[in-house]
Amino acid sequence: MEIVITFALVYTVYATAVDPKKGSLGTIAPIAIGFIVGANILAAGPFSGGSMNPARSFGPAVVSGDFTDHWVYWVGPLIGGAIAGLVYGDVFIGSYEPLPASENYP
């Protein structure tokens, strides 16, 4: 579950805030990212807590002293984020052809 929700979060960040061809979509990036974080928490909360971030899970584990199955909160987001970065970078951003550099400036 952590892989899926982290994939959704990173993919949304790429699609709204990072993509060089997004145009005016960048103005709604904070709203879209906030909505996906809320949806991820609602969807994954009953299963894994909806962490999406190893640092967010590490603090409560340190305070409680309970690191049982804590690896899930490190491995899941790392795999999900890597997959989202590869998919969006290779499929969407990588498919753009850069404009040829022109030496004739008006």
Sequence and secondary structure as in RCSB ss.txt:
>XXXX:A:sequence
MEIVITFALVYTVYATAVDPKKGSLGTIAPIAIGFIVGANILAAGPFSGGSMNPARSFGPAVVSGDFTDHWVYWV
GPLIGGAIAGLVYGDVFIGSYEPLPASENYP
>XXXX:A:secstr
 HHHHHHHHHHHHIIIII TT GGGGGGHHHHHHHHHHHHHHHHHHHH    SHHHHHHHHHHHT  TTTTHHHH
HHHHHHHHHHHHIIIIIITT       S   
